[in-house]
Amino acid sequence: MDKLVVRGAREHNLKNVSIELPRDALIVFTGLSGSGKSSLAFDTIFAEGQRRYVESLSAYARQFLGQMDKPDVDFIEGLSPAVSIDQKSTNRNPRSTVGTITEVYDYLRLLFARAGRPHCPNCGKAVSRQSPQQIVDQILAMPATTKFQVLAPVVRARKGEFVDLFAELITQGYSRARIDGTVVALTEAPKLKKQEKHTIEVVVDRLTAKVESKTRLTDSIETALRLASGIVILDFVDSKSVDKERTFSEHLACHDCNLSFEELEPRSFSFNSPFGACPECSGIGTKLEVDEDLIIPDDSISINDGAIAPWSGGQSSDYFLRLLEALAKDMPFSLDIPWKKISVKAREAIINGYEYEIKMKYKGRYGTKNYTTGFEGVVPFIHRRHSETDSDYSRDKYEAYMRQIPCHVCSGARLKPEVLAVTIGSKNISEITELSISDCADFLKNIKLTKREAQIAERVMKEVHARLGFLLDVGLDYLSLARPAATLSGGEAQRIRLATQIGSGLVGVLYVLDEPSIGLHQRDNRRLIETLTHLRDLGNTLIVVEHDEETIRTADWIVDIGPGAG
């Protein structure tokens, strides 16, 4: 079939339109605004192509895609699977960036995992591997009273029920394991949900860091390393601190700082994975923090006149005023003077909390009661209530006093410090993605790798250069790979999806585009047209709704709709 045939299209304002179009060609739909270009291209041809493709899939797959309504048309034949590239569907996911949309970031993750040079995030030295004896020596350097259990992480964040694994571990003589954070007997292991990710760590031994236990400790460490492919975790039983666990690895470690690192994998460089994402901001790169300027919008008025915005007005304002009166007596300060005239020490206590307890009076129907309580502070109060609430209304109310600021741990880079310490050509993966696409392409082209690294990276670099080239061809050289998708204009988002489609190398597809030249300078228009013709030459059909004269002149087939509507 070498033609796309439409008979009797009546969608929206179309007046029983019939048309025959060539396949594997660049077709431009042009005409006045409101003439029916989009109704024919998107709401008729694309809609029917998409509907037929979805219908060809299994019932199981269809439930995830949704069904499109059949357009008002008598007959269409010669349709291919259809892809729409319009300017409306911008991705608003805060985790989505130019790099993830175009898959360039996926290839960079693979490149860094295979050819990256890891360094210690503390001292900056290149990291090396640890032997079992070096691990034992570090443990014995701890206080002799330190109690810990030796864990072998045999499964880490993988889906499955692992019934056979539990049976095998029991056969090998192991009796306990920590499953998803809870230590259980293997004979009483819970039935795990197949579609959820689980972490299983075998309890190899329970010990104290005594020199007399050196032989037993060495055996246990070697057993755990063998069982978990070179990784062992120490769980400090009595520790209440954040560093309750410590990971040792046969693979990568800094001996000067006594830090061990996990083996580098592509997921280590993903800010959408717990293995790579910054633990403070969970890979978003920003955090909601309370802004003092929003708490105190007018520092020329007093507390009694409502200087503290979150605590003035509403049902709880009387309670907060009594709290502030009690604090004022303890510090002391006046609630009737302008906020800016209150002492720095008192303002700090009001905003961030007071270290001592204050005396409060409570008047009820049975008289006055005295009691002491802590003063939390406005900022900790808002953070706590924001994290605890399940109400959208309350969450929005507290967020009115907060701003998005770069994460103080990763500085907006989204990744763990140890991941950001891995470099190629003196730059980490975040620094490369912060470059403009043109600078990024130049940097990667001129990068110097060893013979072994070049051999490993050859195919990955080829894919990265190809995708960066497609982005340059559609006039997006000024964007960076780290640019959030939500901040892109409609035209930029459309051209990014166009570059992604070229990179995918699909053949025999019907592409429907909505004014791809919008917002482009004339010098970039020629490169866009070359991109469209390249997509056509791959063996695809392109229908482009366009007003640009140069694009119209380049078309293999022109459909002029009008002068009236439909």
VMD Tcl script that draws the C-alpha trace (Angstrom):
set ca {
  {0.00 0.00 0.00}
  {1.71 3.23 -1.15}
  {-1.08 5.65 -0.22}
  {-2.85 6.91 2.89}
  {-6.54 7.26 1.96}
  {-9.11 9.25 3.99}
  {-12.80 9.27 3.00}
  {-15.57 11.38 4.56}
  {-13.78 13.09 7.47}
  {-16.27 15.10 9.56}
  {-14.40 15.57 12.85}
  {-15.02 19.01 14.41}
  {-15.49 21.54 11.56}
  {-14.40 19.26 8.67}
  {-16.99 19.13 5.90}
  {-16.88 15.53 4.61}
  {-13.23 15.80 3.49}
  {-11.71 13.03 1.33}
  {-8.00 12.95 0.50}
  {-5.20 10.65 -0.73}
  {-1.65 11.14 0.60}
  {1.63 9.44 -0.40}
  {3.39 7.27 2.19}
  {7.08 7.66 3.17}
  {6.88 11.37 2.29}
  {7.11 14.77 4.03}
  {3.58 16.20 3.82}
  {2.75 19.74 4.96}
  {-0.78 20.76 5.98}
  {-1.14 24.53 5.65}
  {-3.95 27.07 5.63}
  {-5.62 29.75 7.73}
  {-6.04 29.32 11.48}
  {-9.34 27.53 12.16}
  {-9.45 25.96 8.71}
  {-9.26 22.41 10.11}
  {-5.57 21.48 9.73}
  {-5.26 20.04 13.26}
  {-8.71 18.42 13.05}
  {-7.60 16.45 9.99}
  {-3.99 15.75 11.03}
  {-4.33 15.09 14.78}
  {-7.99 14.43 15.56}
  {-8.66 12.23 12.51}
  {-5.53 10.63 10.99}
  {-3.40 10.37 14.19}
  {-6.36 9.44 16.41}
  {-7.40 6.55 14.11}
  {-3.79 5.33 13.69}
  {-3.29 5.32 17.47}
  {-6.67 3.66 18.09}
  {-5.94 0.82 15.65}
  {-2.47 0.25 17.11}
  {-3.86 0.04 20.67}
  {-6.60 -2.35 19.51}
  {-3.95 -4.68 18.05}
  {-2.41 -5.16 21.51}
  {-3.46 -7.69 24.14}
  {-6.25 -6.85 26.61}
  {-3.61 -6.76 29.38}
  {-1.53 -4.10 27.55}
  {-4.60 -2.05 26.57}
  {-5.58 -1.46 30.21}
  {-2.40 0.62 30.71}
  {-2.70 2.68 27.51}
  {-6.35 3.73 27.48}
  {-8.66 3.62 24.47}
  {-9.15 6.55 22.07}
  {-12.59 7.30 20.58}
  {-13.12 6.53 16.91}
  {-13.02 9.78 14.89}
  {-16.00 10.82 12.76}
  {-14.77 9.45 9.41}
  {-16.18 6.97 6.89}
  {-13.00 5.17 5.94}
  {-9.18 5.33 6.38}
  {-6.66 2.87 4.93}
  {-2.89 2.71 4.59}
  {-2.31 3.81 8.21}
  {0.90 3.00 10.10}
  {1.38 3.09 13.90}
  {1.12 6.83 14.67}
  {3.22 9.09 16.91}
  {2.09 12.63 17.74}
  {4.72 15.28 18.49}
  {2.80 18.38 19.55}
  {3.55 21.36 21.80}
  {1.03 20.65 24.55}
  {2.27 17.57 26.40}
  {5.22 18.99 28.36}
  {6.45 16.60 31.06}
  {5.88 18.14 34.52}
  {7.65 15.39 36.48}
  {10.31 17.09 38.67}
  {12.64 14.11 38.09}
  {12.51 14.46 34.31}
  {15.34 16.34 32.57}
  {16.50 16.90 28.98}
  {19.08 14.13 29.56}
  {16.54 11.53 30.76}
  {13.97 12.36 28.03}
  {16.54 11.94 25.24}
  {18.21 8.90 26.93}
  {21.61 10.65 26.73}
  {21.80 10.46 30.54}
  {21.23 6.68 30.44}
  {24.29 6.28 28.23}
  {26.33 8.65 30.42}
  {25.44 6.51 33.46}
  {26.72 3.44 31.62}
  {29.87 5.33 30.56}
  {30.68 6.43 34.14}
  {29.96 2.97 35.56}
  {32.40 1.33 33.13}
  {35.10 3.97 32.57}
  {34.70 6.40 35.50}
  {37.56 6.96 37.93}
  {36.32 6.84 41.56}
  {37.75 9.13 44.22}
  {37.17 9.56 47.94}
  {34.58 12.33 48.52}
  {36.45 13.39 51.70}
  {40.10 13.61 50.67}
  {39.81 13.43 46.87}
  {42.31 10.56 46.51}
  {41.69 7.74 44.04}
  {40.08 4.81 45.89}
  {41.38 1.25 45.97}
  {40.05 -2.17 46.97}
  {40.09 -3.70 50.52}
  {41.22 -7.19 51.40}
  {39.42 -9.25 54.12}
  {42.41 -8.71 56.45}
  {42.24 -4.91 56.02}
  {38.52 -5.01 56.87}
  {39.23 -7.08 60.01}
  {41.99 -4.64 61.11}
  {39.60 -1.69 60.81}
  {36.96 -3.50 62.92}
  {39.47 -4.43 65.63}
  {40.51 -0.76 65.83}
  {37.04 0.01 67.23}
  {36.37 0.02 71.02}
  {36.42 -3.55 72.41}
  {32.85 -3.16 73.74}
  {31.42 -2.51 70.25}
  {28.71 -5.08 69.48}
  {27.72 -5.81 65.90}
  {26.25 -8.43 63.65}
  {27.88 -9.40 60.37}
  {25.41 -9.26 57.46}
  {25.80 -10.56 53.91}
  {23.47 -8.65 51.49}
  {22.53 -11.47 49.09}
  {19.55 -9.59 47.56}
  {19.41 -5.81 47.20}
  {16.21 -4.09 46.06}
  {15.10 -6.89 43.70}
  {11.59 -8.15 42.97}
  {10.65 -11.76 43.75}
  {9.47 -14.22 46.39}
  {12.92 -15.86 46.93}
  {11.47 -19.11 48.32}
  {14.29 -21.18 46.77}
  {16.93 -18.81 48.19}
  {15.56 -19.20 51.74}
  {15.60 -22.99 51.35}
  {19.19 -22.94 50.07}
  {20.35 -20.70 52.94}
  {18.77 -23.05 55.51}
  {20.54 -25.98 53.81}
  {23.86 -24.11 54.12}
  {23.30 -23.78 57.89}
  {22.16 -20.15 58.20}
  {19.32 -19.56 60.65}
  {18.52 -15.83 60.54}
  {18.29 -13.02 57.99}
  {17.30 -9.37 57.94}
  {14.47 -9.06 55.43}
  {13.46 -5.50 54.48}
  {14.96 -4.20 57.74}
  {13.52 -6.83 60.12}
  {15.57 -9.75 61.49}
  {13.60 -13.03 61.27}
  {14.30 -16.75 61.52}
  {14.70 -18.25 58.03}
  {12.36 -21.10 58.98}
  {9.67 -18.46 59.69}
  {10.48 -16.14 56.77}
  {7.40 -14.16 55.61}
  {5.89 -14.75 52.18}
  {7.27 -11.90 50.07}
  {5.20 -10.05 47.48}
  {6.45 -10.96 44.02}
  {5.96 -7.51 42.46}
  {7.68 -5.55 45.26}
  {11.42 -4.92 45.70}
  {13.05 -6.66 48.66}
  {16.42 -6.59 50.44}
  {17.66 -9.79 52.10}
  {20.78 -9.76 54.32}
  {21.93 -13.03 55.88}
  {23.05 -12.82 59.54}
  {26.44 -14.55 59.41}
  {27.57 -13.90 63.03}
  {27.14 -11.70 66.11}
  {30.39 -10.47 67.67}
  {32.21 -7.82 69.71}
  {35.36 -6.04 68.50}
  {37.76 -7.95 70.82}
  {41.24 -8.94 69.68}
  {40.59 -12.48 71.03}
  {37.79 -12.84 68.44}
  {40.13 -12.13 65.51}
  {40.10 -15.68 64.05}
  {36.32 -16.03 64.31}
  {35.83 -12.48 62.95}
  {38.11 -13.18 59.97}
  {36.18 -16.37 59.14}
  {32.84 -14.54 59.40}
  {33.99 -11.63 57.21}
  {35.36 -13.99 54.53}
  {32.12 -16.01 54.60}
  {29.98 -12.85 54.23}
  {32.17 -11.52 51.39}
  {31.92 -14.85 49.57}
  {28.15 -15.05 50.09}
  {27.43 -11.45 48.97}
  {29.93 -11.15 46.11}
  {32.46 -8.97 47.92}
  {30.24 -6.83 50.19}
  {29.73 -7.10 53.96}
  {27.63 -4.91 56.27}
  {28.27 -4.38 59.99}
  {25.09 -3.60 61.94}
  {26.07 -1.99 65.27}
  {23.47 -3.45 67.63}
  {23.57 -0.86 70.43}
  {24.10 2.22 68.25}
  {21.40 4.89 68.22}
  {23.23 7.19 65.78}
  {22.56 7.71 62.05}
  {25.72 5.66 61.28}
  {24.19 2.48 62.70}
  {25.60 0.51 59.79}
  {28.88 0.43 57.95}
  {29.51 -1.15 54.57}
  {32.84 -2.74 53.65}
  {33.78 -3.84 50.18}
  {36.47 -5.96 48.59}
  {36.13 -3.69 45.62}
  {36.57 0.04 46.38}
  {37.78 1.81 49.55}
  {39.75 4.84 50.82}
  {42.19 3.61 53.49}
  {43.05 7.13 54.73}
  {39.42 7.98 55.55}
  {38.37 4.38 56.38}
  {35.51 4.59 53.85}
  {34.27 1.73 51.68}
  {32.26 2.15 48.47}
  {30.02 -0.14 46.52}
  {30.95 -1.39 43.07}
  {29.98 1.15 40.41}
  {26.85 0.27 38.42}
  {24.70 2.36 36.05}
  {22.06 2.67 38.79}
  {24.69 4.24 41.08}
  {24.49 7.34 38.84}
  {20.70 7.50 38.69}
  {18.97 10.14 40.83}
  {15.78 8.08 40.42}
  {17.32 5.11 42.26}
  {17.99 4.87 46.02}
  {21.45 3.54 45.12}
  {22.46 6.87 43.56}
  {20.05 9.54 44.75}
  {21.14 12.07 47.37}
  {19.60 10.81 50.65}
  {18.72 14.35 51.79}
  {16.62 15.48 48.79}
  {15.83 11.98 47.38}
  {17.27 12.93 44.00}
  {15.14 16.04 43.38}
  {18.06 18.45 43.86}
  {15.97 20.96 45.81}
  {14.28 21.04 49.21}
  {11.37 22.97 50.61}
  {12.74 25.20 53.35}
  {10.93 27.75 55.49}
  {11.73 31.32 54.40}
  {12.01 33.84 57.25}
  {10.92 36.67 54.92}
  {7.62 34.85 54.37}
  {7.17 34.19 58.11}
  {7.78 37.87 58.94}
  {6.46 39.74 55.87}
  {6.51 43.13 57.67}
  {9.18 43.67 60.34}
  {7.86 47.13 61.22}
  {4.84 45.77 63.16}
  {4.76 44.07 66.56}
  {3.98 40.46 67.46}
  {0.66 41.56 68.99}
  {-0.22 43.22 65.66}
  {0.46 39.98 63.73}
  {4.16 40.15 62.78}
  {4.45 36.32 62.80}
  {2.19 35.44 59.87}
  {1.75 31.65 60.50}
  {0.77 32.26 64.14}
  {-1.58 35.20 63.67}
  {-5.24 34.56 62.92}
  {-6.98 31.20 62.99}
  {-8.18 29.01 65.84}
  {-4.72 28.40 67.36}
  {-3.57 32.04 67.47}
  {-4.54 32.47 71.18}
  {-2.42 29.44 72.16}
  {0.60 30.71 70.19}
  {0.19 34.17 71.76}
  {0.26 32.63 75.25}
  {3.41 30.69 74.27}
  {5.07 33.91 73.10}
  {4.00 35.75 76.28}
  {5.63 33.02 78.39}
  {8.80 33.19 76.29}
  {8.79 37.00 76.54}
  {8.78 36.78 80.35}
  {11.66 34.27 80.34}
  {14.02 36.07 77.92}
  {12.69 38.95 78.27}
  {11.29 41.05 75.38}
  {8.11 43.01 74.57}
  {5.33 41.85 72.26}
  {4.31 45.47 71.58}
  {7.46 46.76 69.88}
  {8.19 46.32 66.13}
  {9.77 42.96 65.22}
  {12.96 44.60 63.95}
  {13.55 46.20 67.39}
  {13.40 42.86 69.27}
  {16.90 41.61 70.22}
  {18.67 39.22 67.85}
  {18.79 36.55 70.57}
  {15.03 36.74 71.15}
  {14.25 36.69 67.41}
  {16.50 33.61 67.00}
  {14.63 31.82 69.84}
  {11.21 32.65 68.32}
  {12.23 31.53 64.83}
  {14.35 28.41 65.58}
  {13.35 27.40 69.13}
  {14.34 28.00 72.76}
  {16.66 25.57 74.54}
  {15.01 25.93 77.99}
  {11.50 25.09 79.16}
  {9.05 27.96 79.72}
  {6.29 28.37 82.32}
  {2.75 28.50 80.95}
  {-0.59 29.32 82.55}
  {-3.78 27.62 81.49}
  {-7.16 29.11 82.47}
  {-10.06 26.68 82.43}
  {-13.47 26.29 84.01}
  {-11.84 24.81 87.15}
  {-9.35 27.66 87.61}
  {-5.76 28.40 86.59}
  {-3.19 25.68 86.09}
  {0.61 26.15 85.82}
  {2.82 23.85 83.74}
  {6.15 23.89 81.87}
  {6.64 23.19 78.17}
  {9.26 23.52 75.46}
  {9.23 26.29 72.85}
  {9.63 24.62 69.44}
  {10.12 27.71 67.29}
  {8.21 28.81 64.19}
  {10.48 27.12 61.61}
  {10.62 23.65 63.29}
  {6.85 23.91 63.89}
  {6.10 24.49 60.18}
  {8.51 21.71 59.08}
  {6.94 19.25 61.53}
  {3.34 20.05 60.67}
  {4.14 19.97 56.93}
  {5.70 16.50 57.18}
  {2.96 15.09 59.45}
  {-0.17 16.33 57.67}
  {-2.19 14.21 55.25}
  {-4.39 17.15 54.25}
  {-3.72 18.91 50.91}
  {-5.24 22.09 52.36}
  {-2.86 22.07 55.35}
  {0.12 21.18 53.18}
  {-0.60 24.12 50.85}
  {-1.03 26.42 53.89}
  {2.43 25.54 55.27}
  {4.09 25.61 51.84}
  {2.98 29.26 51.54}
  {5.81 29.99 54.02}
  {8.41 27.83 52.21}
  {10.63 28.13 49.14}
  {12.44 25.62 46.94}
  {16.18 25.95 47.56}
  {19.13 23.82 46.32}
  {19.79 20.81 48.57}
  {22.55 21.67 51.07}
  {24.10 18.16 50.77}
  {24.37 17.72 46.98}
  {24.09 21.45 46.03}
  {21.43 20.59 43.48}
  {23.46 17.81 41.79}
  {20.85 15.19 42.94}
  {23.43 12.42 43.59}
  {25.31 10.97 46.58}
  {28.72 12.54 47.41}
  {30.56 9.28 46.64}
  {28.92 9.14 43.19}
  {29.84 12.77 42.46}
  {33.45 11.86 43.30}
  {33.62 9.62 40.19}
  {35.13 11.53 37.27}
  {35.90 11.25 33.58}
  {38.27 13.86 32.19}
  {38.28 15.76 35.54}
  {34.47 16.27 35.54}
  {31.77 14.30 37.34}
  {28.49 13.31 35.68}
  {26.62 16.29 37.15}
  {29.20 18.80 35.88}
  {28.98 17.31 32.39}
  {25.17 17.53 32.33}
  {25.33 21.17 33.49}
  {27.26 22.11 30.33}
  {25.31 23.40 27.33}
  {24.70 20.66 24.77}
  {27.22 22.19 22.35}
  {29.90 22.42 25.10}
  {29.03 18.91 26.31}
  {29.50 17.51 22.79}
  {32.90 19.28 22.49}
  {34.04 18.09 25.94}
  {33.18 14.44 25.26}
  {34.75 14.61 21.79}
  {38.09 15.85 23.20}
  {38.15 13.60 26.28}
  {41.35 11.58 26.77}
  {40.88 7.96 27.82}
  {43.36 5.13 28.31}
  {43.43 2.41 25.66}
  {41.39 0.09 27.88}
  {38.84 2.82 28.78}
  {38.50 3.82 25.12}
  {37.79 0.22 24.17}
  {35.12 -0.07 26.87}
  {33.54 3.31 26.06}
  {33.62 3.14 22.25}
  {30.03 1.99 21.61}
  {28.57 4.08 24.44}
  {30.32 7.23 23.18}
  {28.99 6.57 19.69}
  {25.40 6.60 21.00}
  {26.00 9.71 23.14}
  {27.54 11.67 20.23}
  {24.68 10.62 17.92}
  {21.98 11.81 20.33}
  {23.78 15.06 21.12}
  {24.12 15.58 17.36}
  {20.35 15.21 16.88}
  {19.73 17.82 19.61}
  {22.17 20.19 17.90}
  {20.42 19.61 14.57}
  {17.05 20.76 15.94}
  {18.56 24.01 17.29}
  {18.80 23.14 21.00}
  {22.55 23.70 21.45}
  {21.92 26.23 24.26}
  {20.07 23.81 26.58}
  {21.84 21.64 29.17}
  {21.13 17.95 29.83}
  {20.33 18.85 33.46}
  {17.57 21.30 32.46}
  {14.29 20.21 34.16}
  {11.62 19.17 31.64}
  {8.99 21.28 33.42}
  {10.86 24.50 32.49}
  {10.92 23.83 28.73}
  {8.75 25.82 26.33}
  {6.28 23.98 24.09}
  {8.55 24.37 21.04}
  {11.65 23.14 22.91}
  {9.80 20.11 24.29}
  {8.53 19.27 20.79}
  {11.98 19.47 19.20}
  {13.46 17.34 22.01}
  {10.87 14.62 21.31}
  {11.67 14.94 17.60}
  {15.39 14.39 18.31}
  {14.49 11.41 20.55}
  {12.45 9.82 17.76}
  {15.38 10.13 15.33}
  {17.63 8.52 17.94}
  {15.20 5.61 18.36}
  {15.63 4.70 14.66}
  {12.00 3.60 14.15}
  {10.92 2.74 10.59}
  {7.43 2.60 9.04}
  {5.88 5.06 11.51}
  {3.44 7.92 10.83}
  {4.65 11.08 12.61}
  {2.25 14.02 13.06}
  {3.94 17.30 14.07}
  {2.47 20.66 15.09}
  {4.47 23.68 13.82}
  {7.98 22.45 14.76}
  {9.58 25.67 13.42}
  {7.81 27.92 15.94}
  {10.24 30.03 17.96}
  {13.24 29.09 15.79}
  {15.64 31.59 14.24}
  {15.90 31.31 10.44}
  {19.49 30.03 10.72}
  {18.24 27.04 12.73}
  {15.25 26.42 10.47}
  {17.38 24.79 7.76}
  {18.82 22.30 10.31}
  {15.27 21.47 11.49}
  {14.16 20.82 7.91}
  {17.18 18.55 7.38}
  {16.14 16.66 10.53}
  {12.61 16.19 9.16}
  {13.90 14.93 5.81}
  {16.30 12.57 7.64}
  {13.36 11.15 9.61}
  {11.49 10.67 6.32}
  {14.51 9.00 4.67}
  {14.58 6.40 7.46}
  {11.30 5.11 5.96}
  {8.65 7.10 7.83}
  {5.68 9.27 6.81}
  {5.59 12.82 8.22}
  {2.50 15.04 8.37}
  {3.53 18.53 9.49}
  {1.03 21.29 10.32}
  {3.07 24.37 9.39}
  {2.93 28.04 8.24}
  {6.68 28.46 7.58}
  {7.36 29.11 3.89}
  {10.72 27.32 3.77}
  {9.22 24.16 5.29}
  {6.29 24.30 2.85}
  {8.67 24.62 -0.13}
  {10.68 21.60 1.10}
  {7.59 19.35 1.35}
  {7.05 16.40 -1.02}
  {3.28 17.03 -0.86}
  {1.30 20.11 0.21}
  {-2.29 20.07 1.48}
  {-3.78 23.60 1.53}
  {-6.94 23.67 3.62}
  {-9.39 26.58 3.28}
  {-10.10 29.35 2.63}
  {-13.21 28.61 4.73}
  {-13.40 26.42 7.81}
  {-13.31 22.67 7.07}
}
mol new
graphics top color blue
foreach p $ca { graphics top sphere $p radius 0.5 }
foreach p [lrange $ca 0 end-1] q [lrange $ca 1 end] { graphics top cylinder $p $q radius 0.2 }
display resetview
